[in-house]
Amino acid sequence: MFCLIVPLLVIACGSTASPTPVTTQVKAQTIHGPGFEFETPATWRLGHTLTSASARSRAVTPATVSAQLYRLGKAYSPSEFAAAAHELDRVAKRLVSAAGGTISRSETTTVAGRQIRAYRFNSSHGQSRLGFLLDRKQEVQLLCQAPAGGDPDGACALLFATFRLTG
């Protein structure tokens, strides 16, 4: 089990000395999928298939995170990112629309040392984030869902920060 250190701000009132940071440890567990791994809170329920790994909070209306592996027909090269991003934007719009949602934000960010396309969207299921990571002949779809009124960033932070390719 790994620990995630979360720094907290400490205010030094009336002191000229630098404040000493206070930290707290949040227990996490590592979930392994086909060629990848990521961390989730230790209390979340884990699930696996041959091509995916997922975790679900134990709340009455749970948050979920998942990573799903897909095989690409031809090898992807990072030099093709601009063209791939355009295609991923189209695919994301279609997937979100099919789920009855609308994209509120799209961006290029970095996960596992690679540029990815990521999207925020709302649907009847709540608020979600979707990311596409391309690596050679594979695509990994990262998905986080928080119930209506929930915060998808809370559900996604650990997934996007700790996701690693292992194969």
Chimera marker file (.cmm) of the C-alpha trace (Angstrom):
<marker_set name="trace">
<marker id="1" x="0.000" y="0.000" z="0.000" r="1" g="1" b="0" radius="0.5"/>
<marker id="2" x="1.261" y="3.398" z="-0.924" r="1" g="1" b="0" radius="0.5"/>
<marker id="3" x="0.763" y="6.611" z="0.981" r="1" g="1" b="0" radius="0.5"/>
<marker id="4" x="-0.078" y="9.904" z="-0.605" r="1" g="1" b="0" radius="0.5"/>
<marker id="5" x="1.317" y="12.865" z="1.288" r="1" g="1" b="0" radius="0.5"/>
<marker id="6" x="-0.985" y="15.857" z="1.230" r="1" g="1" b="0" radius="0.5"/>
<marker id="7" x="0.621" y="19.114" z="2.383" r="1" g="1" b="0" radius="0.5"/>
<marker id="8" x="-1.426" y="21.469" z="4.503" r="1" g="1" b="0" radius="0.5"/>
<marker id="9" x="-0.714" y="25.152" z="4.947" r="1" g="1" b="0" radius="0.5"/>
<marker id="10" x="0.314" y="26.343" z="8.378" r="1" g="1" b="0" radius="0.5"/>
<marker id="11" x="0.110" y="30.011" z="9.292" r="1" g="1" b="0" radius="0.5"/>
<marker id="12" x="2.726" y="31.313" z="11.682" r="1" g="1" b="0" radius="0.5"/>
<marker id="13" x="1.091" y="34.092" z="13.647" r="1" g="1" b="0" radius="0.5"/>
<marker id="14" x="3.480" y="36.728" z="14.939" r="1" g="1" b="0" radius="0.5"/>
<marker id="15" x="6.577" y="34.648" z="14.201" r="1" g="1" b="0" radius="0.5"/>
<marker id="16" x="9.480" y="35.533" z="11.957" r="1" g="1" b="0" radius="0.5"/>
<marker id="17" x="10.494" y="31.884" z="11.627" r="1" g="1" b="0" radius="0.5"/>
<marker id="18" x="9.283" y="29.935" z="8.602" r="1" g="1" b="0" radius="0.5"/>
<marker id="19" x="6.278" y="27.777" z="9.397" r="1" g="1" b="0" radius="0.5"/>
<marker id="20" x="6.826" y="24.051" z="9.556" r="1" g="1" b="0" radius="0.5"/>
<marker id="21" x="4.575" y="22.293" z="7.033" r="1" g="1" b="0" radius="0.5"/>
<marker id="22" x="2.113" y="19.822" z="8.468" r="1" g="1" b="0" radius="0.5"/>
<marker id="23" x="1.336" y="16.677" z="6.482" r="1" g="1" b="0" radius="0.5"/>
<marker id="24" x="-1.243" y="13.984" z="6.725" r="1" g="1" b="0" radius="0.5"/>
<marker id="25" x="-1.138" y="10.561" z="5.147" r="1" g="1" b="0" radius="0.5"/>
<marker id="26" x="-4.038" y="9.271" z="3.083" r="1" g="1" b="0" radius="0.5"/>
<marker id="27" x="-3.872" y="5.510" z="2.587" r="1" g="1" b="0" radius="0.5"/>
<marker id="28" x="-4.140" y="4.345" z="-0.995" r="1" g="1" b="0" radius="0.5"/>
<marker id="29" x="-4.128" y="1.038" z="-2.820" r="1" g="1" b="0" radius="0.5"/>
<marker id="30" x="-2.690" y="0.265" z="-6.228" r="1" g="1" b="0" radius="0.5"/>
<marker id="31" x="-4.956" y="-1.311" z="-8.804" r="1" g="1" b="0" radius="0.5"/>
<marker id="32" x="-3.341" y="-3.211" z="-11.665" r="1" g="1" b="0" radius="0.5"/>
<marker id="33" x="-4.832" y="-3.433" z="-15.146" r="1" g="1" b="0" radius="0.5"/>
<marker id="34" x="-3.548" y="-4.900" z="-18.425" r="1" g="1" b="0" radius="0.5"/>
<marker id="35" x="-0.314" y="-2.924" z="-18.926" r="1" g="1" b="0" radius="0.5"/>
<marker id="36" x="-1.106" y="-0.140" z="-16.481" r="1" g="1" b="0" radius="0.5"/>
<marker id="37" x="-1.694" y="0.684" z="-12.827" r="1" g="1" b="0" radius="0.5"/>
<marker id="38" x="-3.034" y="3.548" z="-10.736" r="1" g="1" b="0" radius="0.5"/>
<marker id="39" x="-3.880" y="4.324" z="-7.139" r="1" g="1" b="0" radius="0.5"/>
<marker id="40" x="-7.268" y="4.686" z="-5.481" r="1" g="1" b="0" radius="0.5"/>
<marker id="41" x="-8.320" y="5.385" z="-1.912" r="1" g="1" b="0" radius="0.5"/>
<marker id="42" x="-7.754" y="2.257" z="0.203" r="1" g="1" b="0" radius="0.5"/>
<marker id="43" x="-11.430" y="1.863" z="1.068" r="1" g="1" b="0" radius="0.5"/>
<marker id="44" x="-12.711" y="1.811" z="-2.521" r="1" g="1" b="0" radius="0.5"/>
<marker id="45" x="-13.956" y="-1.458" z="-4.094" r="1" g="1" b="0" radius="0.5"/>
<marker id="46" x="-11.856" y="-2.683" z="-6.997" r="1" g="1" b="0" radius="0.5"/>
<marker id="47" x="-13.016" y="-4.331" z="-10.218" r="1" g="1" b="0" radius="0.5"/>
<marker id="48" x="-11.191" y="-5.927" z="-13.138" r="1" g="1" b="0" radius="0.5"/>
<marker id="49" x="-11.876" y="-7.304" z="-16.594" r="1" g="1" b="0" radius="0.5"/>
<marker id="50" x="-9.422" y="-8.541" z="-19.219" r="1" g="1" b="0" radius="0.5"/>
<marker id="51" x="-9.107" y="-4.994" z="-20.591" r="1" g="1" b="0" radius="0.5"/>
<marker id="52" x="-9.957" y="-2.698" z="-17.669" r="1" g="1" b="0" radius="0.5"/>
<marker id="53" x="-9.569" y="-1.831" z="-14.018" r="1" g="1" b="0" radius="0.5"/>
<marker id="54" x="-11.974" y="0.242" z="-11.956" r="1" g="1" b="0" radius="0.5"/>
<marker id="55" x="-12.621" y="1.435" z="-8.428" r="1" g="1" b="0" radius="0.5"/>
<marker id="56" x="-15.814" y="2.605" z="-6.764" r="1" g="1" b="0" radius="0.5"/>
<marker id="57" x="-16.303" y="4.525" z="-3.547" r="1" g="1" b="0" radius="0.5"/>
<marker id="58" x="-18.510" y="3.004" z="-0.876" r="1" g="1" b="0" radius="0.5"/>
<marker id="59" x="-20.823" y="6.031" z="-0.720" r="1" g="1" b="0" radius="0.5"/>
<marker id="60" x="-24.573" y="5.646" z="-1.212" r="1" g="1" b="0" radius="0.5"/>
<marker id="61" x="-24.144" y="7.473" z="-4.534" r="1" g="1" b="0" radius="0.5"/>
<marker id="62" x="-20.619" y="6.364" z="-5.410" r="1" g="1" b="0" radius="0.5"/>
<marker id="63" x="-17.867" y="8.030" z="-7.367" r="1" g="1" b="0" radius="0.5"/>
<marker id="64" x="-16.033" y="5.784" z="-9.822" r="1" g="1" b="0" radius="0.5"/>
<marker id="65" x="-12.709" y="5.794" z="-11.651" r="1" g="1" b="0" radius="0.5"/>
<marker id="66" x="-11.659" y="3.437" z="-14.416" r="1" g="1" b="0" radius="0.5"/>
<marker id="67" x="-9.078" y="2.774" z="-17.087" r="1" g="1" b="0" radius="0.5"/>
<marker id="68" x="-10.016" y="0.774" z="-20.194" r="1" g="1" b="0" radius="0.5"/>
<marker id="69" x="-7.464" y="-0.518" z="-22.719" r="1" g="1" b="0" radius="0.5"/>
<marker id="70" x="-8.194" y="-0.542" z="-26.455" r="1" g="1" b="0" radius="0.5"/>
<marker id="71" x="-5.936" y="-1.797" z="-29.268" r="1" g="1" b="0" radius="0.5"/>
<marker id="72" x="-5.231" y="0.587" z="-32.144" r="1" g="1" b="0" radius="0.5"/>
<marker id="73" x="-5.185" y="-0.562" z="-35.778" r="1" g="1" b="0" radius="0.5"/>
<marker id="74" x="-1.919" y="1.234" z="-36.454" r="1" g="1" b="0" radius="0.5"/>
<marker id="75" x="0.884" y="2.444" z="-34.225" r="1" g="1" b="0" radius="0.5"/>
<marker id="76" x="0.614" y="5.956" z="-32.782" r="1" g="1" b="0" radius="0.5"/>
<marker id="77" x="3.619" y="8.305" z="-32.625" r="1" g="1" b="0" radius="0.5"/>
<marker id="78" x="3.768" y="11.384" z="-30.338" r="1" g="1" b="0" radius="0.5"/>
<marker id="79" x="4.598" y="13.448" z="-33.465" r="1" g="1" b="0" radius="0.5"/>
<marker id="80" x="1.000" y="12.747" z="-34.584" r="1" g="1" b="0" radius="0.5"/>
<marker id="81" x="-0.554" y="14.293" z="-31.473" r="1" g="1" b="0" radius="0.5"/>
<marker id="82" x="-2.136" y="17.327" z="-33.200" r="1" g="1" b="0" radius="0.5"/>
<marker id="83" x="-3.989" y="15.155" z="-35.717" r="1" g="1" b="0" radius="0.5"/>
<marker id="84" x="-4.884" y="12.630" z="-33.024" r="1" g="1" b="0" radius="0.5"/>
<marker id="85" x="-6.215" y="15.400" z="-30.754" r="1" g="1" b="0" radius="0.5"/>
<marker id="86" x="-8.556" y="16.571" z="-33.512" r="1" g="1" b="0" radius="0.5"/>
<marker id="87" x="-9.886" y="13.026" z="-33.958" r="1" g="1" b="0" radius="0.5"/>
<marker id="88" x="-10.177" y="12.496" z="-30.180" r="1" g="1" b="0" radius="0.5"/>
<marker id="89" x="-12.192" y="15.718" z="-29.865" r="1" g="1" b="0" radius="0.5"/>
<marker id="90" x="-14.630" y="14.330" z="-32.428" r="1" g="1" b="0" radius="0.5"/>
<marker id="91" x="-14.818" y="10.930" z="-30.691" r="1" g="1" b="0" radius="0.5"/>
<marker id="92" x="-15.289" y="12.511" z="-27.248" r="1" g="1" b="0" radius="0.5"/>
<marker id="93" x="-18.118" y="14.703" z="-28.523" r="1" g="1" b="0" radius="0.5"/>
<marker id="94" x="-19.857" y="11.631" z="-29.981" r="1" g="1" b="0" radius="0.5"/>
<marker id="95" x="-19.380" y="9.521" z="-26.808" r="1" g="1" b="0" radius="0.5"/>
<marker id="96" x="-20.542" y="12.274" z="-24.463" r="1" g="1" b="0" radius="0.5"/>
<marker id="97" x="-23.544" y="13.059" z="-26.662" r="1" g="1" b="0" radius="0.5"/>
<marker id="98" x="-24.500" y="9.346" z="-26.704" r="1" g="1" b="0" radius="0.5"/>
<marker id="99" x="-24.395" y="9.413" z="-22.893" r="1" g="1" b="0" radius="0.5"/>
<marker id="100" x="-26.804" y="12.377" z="-22.911" r="1" g="1" b="0" radius="0.5"/>
<marker id="101" x="-24.119" y="14.826" z="-21.868" r="1" g="1" b="0" radius="0.5"/>
<marker id="102" x="-22.404" y="17.987" z="-22.999" r="1" g="1" b="0" radius="0.5"/>
<marker id="103" x="-18.695" y="18.787" z="-22.910" r="1" g="1" b="0" radius="0.5"/>
<marker id="104" x="-17.944" y="21.796" z="-20.748" r="1" g="1" b="0" radius="0.5"/>
<marker id="105" x="-14.156" y="21.814" z="-21.210" r="1" g="1" b="0" radius="0.5"/>
<marker id="106" x="-11.497" y="20.133" z="-23.330" r="1" g="1" b="0" radius="0.5"/>
<marker id="107" x="-7.761" y="20.383" z="-22.782" r="1" g="1" b="0" radius="0.5"/>
<marker id="108" x="-4.372" y="18.897" z="-23.483" r="1" g="1" b="0" radius="0.5"/>
<marker id="109" x="-2.632" y="17.771" z="-20.315" r="1" g="1" b="0" radius="0.5"/>
<marker id="110" x="0.056" y="15.302" z="-19.248" r="1" g="1" b="0" radius="0.5"/>
<marker id="111" x="-0.512" y="11.861" z="-17.717" r="1" g="1" b="0" radius="0.5"/>
<marker id="112" x="2.206" y="9.217" z="-17.335" r="1" g="1" b="0" radius="0.5"/>
<marker id="113" x="4.662" y="11.567" z="-19.061" r="1" g="1" b="0" radius="0.5"/>
<marker id="114" x="2.527" y="11.731" z="-22.216" r="1" g="1" b="0" radius="0.5"/>
<marker id="115" x="0.307" y="14.393" z="-23.728" r="1" g="1" b="0" radius="0.5"/>
<marker id="116" x="-3.339" y="13.382" z="-23.522" r="1" g="1" b="0" radius="0.5"/>
<marker id="117" x="-6.674" y="14.929" z="-24.426" r="1" g="1" b="0" radius="0.5"/>
<marker id="118" x="-9.029" y="15.327" z="-21.462" r="1" g="1" b="0" radius="0.5"/>
<marker id="119" x="-12.645" y="16.468" z="-21.270" r="1" g="1" b="0" radius="0.5"/>
<marker id="120" x="-15.061" y="17.550" z="-18.541" r="1" g="1" b="0" radius="0.5"/>
<marker id="121" x="-18.721" y="16.871" z="-19.116" r="1" g="1" b="0" radius="0.5"/>
<marker id="122" x="-22.087" y="16.776" z="-17.419" r="1" g="1" b="0" radius="0.5"/>
<marker id="123" x="-24.747" y="14.133" z="-17.939" r="1" g="1" b="0" radius="0.5"/>
<marker id="124" x="-27.689" y="12.637" z="-16.099" r="1" g="1" b="0" radius="0.5"/>
<marker id="125" x="-25.136" y="10.512" z="-14.190" r="1" g="1" b="0" radius="0.5"/>
<marker id="126" x="-23.412" y="13.584" z="-12.754" r="1" g="1" b="0" radius="0.5"/>
<marker id="127" x="-20.104" y="15.254" z="-13.536" r="1" g="1" b="0" radius="0.5"/>
<marker id="128" x="-17.312" y="13.391" z="-15.292" r="1" g="1" b="0" radius="0.5"/>
<marker id="129" x="-13.824" y="13.635" z="-16.730" r="1" g="1" b="0" radius="0.5"/>
<marker id="130" x="-12.651" y="11.596" z="-19.672" r="1" g="1" b="0" radius="0.5"/>
<marker id="131" x="-9.072" y="11.266" z="-20.897" r="1" g="1" b="0" radius="0.5"/>
<marker id="132" x="-7.456" y="9.482" z="-23.834" r="1" g="1" b="0" radius="0.5"/>
<marker id="133" x="-3.839" y="8.343" z="-23.550" r="1" g="1" b="0" radius="0.5"/>
<marker id="134" x="-2.234" y="6.974" z="-26.727" r="1" g="1" b="0" radius="0.5"/>
<marker id="135" x="0.877" y="4.802" z="-26.630" r="1" g="1" b="0" radius="0.5"/>
<marker id="136" x="2.146" y="2.886" z="-29.666" r="1" g="1" b="0" radius="0.5"/>
<marker id="137" x="-0.648" y="0.428" z="-30.600" r="1" g="1" b="0" radius="0.5"/>
<marker id="138" x="-2.846" y="1.063" z="-27.594" r="1" g="1" b="0" radius="0.5"/>
<marker id="139" x="-5.286" y="3.638" z="-26.283" r="1" g="1" b="0" radius="0.5"/>
<marker id="140" x="-6.213" y="3.901" z="-22.629" r="1" g="1" b="0" radius="0.5"/>
<marker id="141" x="-9.473" y="5.649" z="-21.788" r="1" g="1" b="0" radius="0.5"/>
<marker id="142" x="-9.455" y="7.184" z="-18.302" r="1" g="1" b="0" radius="0.5"/>
<marker id="143" x="-12.899" y="7.928" z="-16.874" r="1" g="1" b="0" radius="0.5"/>
<marker id="144" x="-13.967" y="9.462" z="-13.570" r="1" g="1" b="0" radius="0.5"/>
<marker id="145" x="-17.551" y="10.004" z="-12.543" r="1" g="1" b="0" radius="0.5"/>
<marker id="146" x="-18.946" y="11.863" z="-9.557" r="1" g="1" b="0" radius="0.5"/>
<marker id="147" x="-22.650" y="11.881" z="-8.742" r="1" g="1" b="0" radius="0.5"/>
<marker id="148" x="-24.739" y="14.997" z="-9.413" r="1" g="1" b="0" radius="0.5"/>
<marker id="149" x="-23.541" y="17.691" z="-7.041" r="1" g="1" b="0" radius="0.5"/>
<marker id="150" x="-20.244" y="15.838" z="-6.573" r="1" g="1" b="0" radius="0.5"/>
<marker id="151" x="-16.776" y="16.907" z="-7.578" r="1" g="1" b="0" radius="0.5"/>
<marker id="152" x="-15.186" y="14.932" z="-10.451" r="1" g="1" b="0" radius="0.5"/>
<marker id="153" x="-11.827" y="16.536" z="-9.701" r="1" g="1" b="0" radius="0.5"/>
<marker id="154" x="-11.774" y="14.811" z="-6.315" r="1" g="1" b="0" radius="0.5"/>
<marker id="155" x="-12.525" y="11.463" z="-7.953" r="1" g="1" b="0" radius="0.5"/>
<marker id="156" x="-10.004" y="12.061" z="-10.754" r="1" g="1" b="0" radius="0.5"/>
<marker id="157" x="-7.043" y="13.623" z="-9.002" r="1" g="1" b="0" radius="0.5"/>
<marker id="158" x="-5.532" y="10.343" z="-7.847" r="1" g="1" b="0" radius="0.5"/>
<marker id="159" x="-6.256" y="8.543" z="-11.143" r="1" g="1" b="0" radius="0.5"/>
<marker id="160" x="-4.680" y="11.212" z="-13.345" r="1" g="1" b="0" radius="0.5"/>
<marker id="161" x="-1.740" y="11.803" z="-10.960" r="1" g="1" b="0" radius="0.5"/>
<marker id="162" x="-0.779" y="8.166" z="-10.368" r="1" g="1" b="0" radius="0.5"/>
<marker id="163" x="-1.653" y="6.444" z="-13.663" r="1" g="1" b="0" radius="0.5"/>
<marker id="164" x="1.390" y="4.577" z="-15.068" r="1" g="1" b="0" radius="0.5"/>
<marker id="165" x="1.970" y="2.296" z="-18.034" r="1" g="1" b="0" radius="0.5"/>
<marker id="166" x="3.654" y="-0.930" z="-16.951" r="1" g="1" b="0" radius="0.5"/>
<marker id="167" x="3.889" y="-2.977" z="-20.121" r="1" g="1" b="0" radius="0.5"/>
<link id1="1" id2="2" r="1" g="1" b="0" radius="0.2"/>
<link id1="2" id2="3" r="1" g="1" b="0" radius="0.2"/>
<link id1="3" id2="4" r="1" g="1" b="0" radius="0.2"/>
<link id1="4" id2="5" r="1" g="1" b="0" radius="0.2"/>
<link id1="5" id2="6" r="1" g="1" b="0" radius="0.2"/>
<link id1="6" id2="7" r="1" g="1" b="0" radius="0.2"/>
<link id1="7" id2="8" r="1" g="1" b="0" radius="0.2"/>
<link id1="8" id2="9" r="1" g="1" b="0" radius="0.2"/>
<link id1="9" id2="10" r="1" g="1" b="0" radius="0.2"/>
<link id1="10" id2="11" r="1" g="1" b="0" radius="0.2"/>
<link id1="11" id2="12" r="1" g="1" b="0" radius="0.2"/>
<link id1="12" id2="13" r="1" g="1" b="0" radius="0.2"/>
<link id1="13" id2="14" r="1" g="1" b="0" radius="0.2"/>
<link id1="14" id2="15" r="1" g="1" b="0" radius="0.2"/>
<link id1="15" id2="16" r="1" g="1" b="0" radius="0.2"/>
<link id1="16" id2="17" r="1" g="1" b="0" radius="0.2"/>
<link id1="17" id2="18" r="1" g="1" b="0" radius="0.2"/>
<link id1="18" id2="19" r="1" g="1" b="0" radius="0.2"/>
<link id1="19" id2="20" r="1" g="1" b="0" radius="0.2"/>
<link id1="20" id2="21" r="1" g="1" b="0" radius="0.2"/>
<link id1="21" id2="22" r="1" g="1" b="0" radius="0.2"/>
<link id1="22" id2="23" r="1" g="1" b="0" radius="0.2"/>
<link id1="23" id2="24" r="1" g="1" b="0" radius="0.2"/>
<link id1="24" id2="25" r="1" g="1" b="0" radius="0.2"/>
<link id1="25" id2="26" r="1" g="1" b="0" radius="0.2"/>
<link id1="26" id2="27" r="1" g="1" b="0" radius="0.2"/>
<link id1="27" id2="28" r="1" g="1" b="0" radius="0.2"/>
<link id1="28" id2="29" r="1" g="1" b="0" radius="0.2"/>
<link id1="29" id2="30" r="1" g="1" b="0" radius="0.2"/>
<link id1="30" id2="31" r="1" g="1" b="0" radius="0.2"/>
<link id1="31" id2="32" r="1" g="1" b="0" radius="0.2"/>
<link id1="32" id2="33" r="1" g="1" b="0" radius="0.2"/>
<link id1="33" id2="34" r="1" g="1" b="0" radius="0.2"/>
<link id1="34" id2="35" r="1" g="1" b="0" radius="0.2"/>
<link id1="35" id2="36" r="1" g="1" b="0" radius="0.2"/>
<link id1="36" id2="37" r="1" g="1" b="0" radius="0.2"/>
<link id1="37" id2="38" r="1" g="1" b="0" radius="0.2"/>
<link id1="38" id2="39" r="1" g="1" b="0" radius="0.2"/>
<link id1="39" id2="40" r="1" g="1" b="0" radius="0.2"/>
<link id1="40" id2="41" r="1" g="1" b="0" radius="0.2"/>
<link id1="41" id2="42" r="1" g="1" b="0" radius="0.2"/>
<link id1="42" id2="43" r="1" g="1" b="0" radius="0.2"/>
<link id1="43" id2="44" r="1" g="1" b="0" radius="0.2"/>
<link id1="44" id2="45" r="1" g="1" b="0" radius="0.2"/>
<link id1="45" id2="46" r="1" g="1" b="0" radius="0.2"/>
<link id1="46" id2="47" r="1" g="1" b="0" radius="0.2"/>
<link id1="47" id2="48" r="1" g="1" b="0" radius="0.2"/>
<link id1="48" id2="49" r="1" g="1" b="0" radius="0.2"/>
<link id1="49" id2="50" r="1" g="1" b="0" radius="0.2"/>
<link id1="50" id2="51" r="1" g="1" b="0" radius="0.2"/>
<link id1="51" id2="52" r="1" g="1" b="0" radius="0.2"/>
<link id1="52" id2="53" r="1" g="1" b="0" radius="0.2"/>
<link id1="53" id2="54" r="1" g="1" b="0" radius="0.2"/>
<link id1="54" id2="55" r="1" g="1" b="0" radius="0.2"/>
<link id1="55" id2="56" r="1" g="1" b="0" radius="0.2"/>
<link id1="56" id2="57" r="1" g="1" b="0" radius="0.2"/>
<link id1="57" id2="58" r="1" g="1" b="0" radius="0.2"/>
<link id1="58" id2="59" r="1" g="1" b="0" radius="0.2"/>
<link id1="59" id2="60" r="1" g="1" b="0" radius="0.2"/>
<link id1="60" id2="61" r="1" g="1" b="0" radius="0.2"/>
<link id1="61" id2="62" r="1" g="1" b="0" radius="0.2"/>
<link id1="62" id2="63" r="1" g="1" b="0" radius="0.2"/>
<link id1="63" id2="64" r="1" g="1" b="0" radius="0.2"/>
<link id1="64" id2="65" r="1" g="1" b="0" radius="0.2"/>
<link id1="65" id2="66" r="1" g="1" b="0" radius="0.2"/>
<link id1="66" id2="67" r="1" g="1" b="0" radius="0.2"/>
<link id1="67" id2="68" r="1" g="1" b="0" radius="0.2"/>
<link id1="68" id2="69" r="1" g="1" b="0" radius="0.2"/>
<link id1="69" id2="70" r="1" g="1" b="0" radius="0.2"/>
<link id1="70" id2="71" r="1" g="1" b="0" radius="0.2"/>
<link id1="71" id2="72" r="1" g="1" b="0" radius="0.2"/>
<link id1="72" id2="73" r="1" g="1" b="0" radius="0.2"/>
<link id1="73" id2="74" r="1" g="1" b="0" radius="0.2"/>
<link id1="74" id2="75" r="1" g="1" b="0" radius="0.2"/>
<link id1="75" id2="76" r="1" g="1" b="0" radius="0.2"/>
<link id1="76" id2="77" r="1" g="1" b="0" radius="0.2"/>
<link id1="77" id2="78" r="1" g="1" b="0" radius="0.2"/>
<link id1="78" id2="79" r="1" g="1" b="0" radius="0.2"/>
<link id1="79" id2="80" r="1" g="1" b="0" radius="0.2"/>
<link id1="80" id2="81" r="1" g="1" b="0" radius="0.2"/>
<link id1="81" id2="82" r="1" g="1" b="0" radius="0.2"/>
<link id1="82" id2="83" r="1" g="1" b="0" radius="0.2"/>
<link id1="83" id2="84" r="1" g="1" b="0" radius="0.2"/>
<link id1="84" id2="85" r="1" g="1" b="0" radius="0.2"/>
<link id1="85" id2="86" r="1" g="1" b="0" radius="0.2"/>
<link id1="86" id2="87" r="1" g="1" b="0" radius="0.2"/>
<link id1="87" id2="88" r="1" g="1" b="0" radius="0.2"/>
<link id1="88" id2="89" r="1" g="1" b="0" radius="0.2"/>
<link id1="89" id2="90" r="1" g="1" b="0" radius="0.2"/>
<link id1="90" id2="91" r="1" g="1" b="0" radius="0.2"/>
<link id1="91" id2="92" r="1" g="1" b="0" radius="0.2"/>
<link id1="92" id2="93" r="1" g="1" b="0" radius="0.2"/>
<link id1="93" id2="94" r="1" g="1" b="0" radius="0.2"/>
<link id1="94" id2="95" r="1" g="1" b="0" radius="0.2"/>
<link id1="95" id2="96" r="1" g="1" b="0" radius="0.2"/>
<link id1="96" id2="97" r="1" g="1" b="0" radius="0.2"/>
<link id1="97" id2="98" r="1" g="1" b="0" radius="0.2"/>
<link id1="98" id2="99" r="1" g="1" b="0" radius="0.2"/>
<link id1="99" id2="100" r="1" g="1" b="0" radius="0.2"/>
<link id1="100" id2="101" r="1" g="1" b="0" radius="0.2"/>
<link id1="101" id2="102" r="1" g="1" b="0" radius="0.2"/>
<link id1="102" id2="103" r="1" g="1" b="0" radius="0.2"/>
<link id1="103" id2="104" r="1" g="1" b="0" radius="0.2"/>
<link id1="104" id2="105" r="1" g="1" b="0" radius="0.2"/>
<link id1="105" id2="106" r="1" g="1" b="0" radius="0.2"/>
<link id1="106" id2="107" r="1" g="1" b="0" radius="0.2"/>
<link id1="107" id2="108" r="1" g="1" b="0" radius="0.2"/>
<link id1="108" id2="109" r="1" g="1" b="0" radius="0.2"/>
<link id1="109" id2="110" r="1" g="1" b="0" radius="0.2"/>
<link id1="110" id2="111" r="1" g="1" b="0" radius="0.2"/>
<link id1="111" id2="112" r="1" g="1" b="0" radius="0.2"/>
<link id1="112" id2="113" r="1" g="1" b="0" radius="0.2"/>
<link id1="113" id2="114" r="1" g="1" b="0" radius="0.2"/>
<link id1="114" id2="115" r="1" g="1" b="0" radius="0.2"/>
<link id1="115" id2="116" r="1" g="1" b="0" radius="0.2"/>
<link id1="116" id2="117" r="1" g="1" b="0" radius="0.2"/>
<link id1="117" id2="118" r="1" g="1" b="0" radius="0.2"/>
<link id1="118" id2="119" r="1" g="1" b="0" radius="0.2"/>
<link id1="119" id2="120" r="1" g="1" b="0" radius="0.2"/>
<link id1="120" id2="121" r="1" g="1" b="0" radius="0.2"/>
<link id1="121" id2="122" r="1" g="1" b="0" radius="0.2"/>
<link id1="122" id2="123" r="1" g="1" b="0" radius="0.2"/>
<link id1="123" id2="124" r="1" g="1" b="0" radius="0.2"/>
<link id1="124" id2="125" r="1" g="1" b="0" radius="0.2"/>
<link id1="125" id2="126" r="1" g="1" b="0" radius="0.2"/>
<link id1="126" id2="127" r="1" g="1" b="0" radius="0.2"/>
<link id1="127" id2="128" r="1" g="1" b="0" radius="0.2"/>
<link id1="128" id2="129" r="1" g="1" b="0" radius="0.2"/>
<link id1="129" id2="130" r="1" g="1" b="0" radius="0.2"/>
<link id1="130" id2="131" r="1" g="1" b="0" radius="0.2"/>
<link id1="131" id2="132" r="1" g="1" b="0" radius="0.2"/>
<link id1="132" id2="133" r="1" g="1" b="0" radius="0.2"/>
<link id1="133" id2="134" r="1" g="1" b="0" radius="0.2"/>
<link id1="134" id2="135" r="1" g="1" b="0" radius="0.2"/>
<link id1="135" id2="136" r="1" g="1" b="0" radius="0.2"/>
<link id1="136" id2="137" r="1" g="1" b="0" radius="0.2"/>
<link id1="137" id2="138" r="1" g="1" b="0" radius="0.2"/>
<link id1="138" id2="139" r="1" g="1" b="0" radius="0.2"/>
<link id1="139" id2="140" r="1" g="1" b="0" radius="0.2"/>
<link id1="140" id2="141" r="1" g="1" b="0" radius="0.2"/>
<link id1="141" id2="142" r="1" g="1" b="0" radius="0.2"/>
<link id1="142" id2="143" r="1" g="1" b="0" radius="0.2"/>
<link id1="143" id2="144" r="1" g="1" b="0" radius="0.2"/>
<link id1="144" id2="145" r="1" g="1" b="0" radius="0.2"/>
<link id1="145" id2="146" r="1" g="1" b="0" radius="0.2"/>
<link id1="146" id2="147" r="1" g="1" b="0" radius="0.2"/>
<link id1="147" id2="148" r="1" g="1" b="0" radius="0.2"/>
<link id1="148" id2="149" r="1" g="1" b="0" radius="0.2"/>
<link id1="149" id2="150" r="1" g="1" b="0" radius="0.2"/>
<link id1="150" id2="151" r="1" g="1" b="0" radius="0.2"/>
<link id1="151" id2="152" r="1" g="1" b="0" radius="0.2"/>
<link id1="152" id2="153" r="1" g="1" b="0" radius="0.2"/>
<link id1="153" id2="154" r="1" g="1" b="0" radius="0.2"/>
<link id1="154" id2="155" r="1" g="1" b="0" radius="0.2"/>
<link id1="155" id2="156" r="1" g="1" b="0" radius="0.2"/>
<link id1="156" id2="157" r="1" g="1" b="0" radius="0.2"/>
<link id1="157" id2="158" r="1" g="1" b="0" radius="0.2"/>
<link id1="158" id2="159" r="1" g="1" b="0" radius="0.2"/>
<link id1="159" id2="160" r="1" g="1" b="0" radius="0.2"/>
<link id1="160" id2="161" r="1" g="1" b="0" radius="0.2"/>
<link id1="161" id2="162" r="1" g="1" b="0" radius="0.2"/>
<link id1="162" id2="163" r="1" g="1" b="0" radius="0.2"/>
<link id1="163" id2="164" r="1" g="1" b="0" radius="0.2"/>
<link id1="164" id2="165" r="1" g="1" b="0" radius="0.2"/>
<link id1="165" id2="166" r="1" g="1" b="0" radius="0.2"/>
<link id1="166" id2="167" r="1" g="1" b="0" radius="0.2"/>
</marker_set>
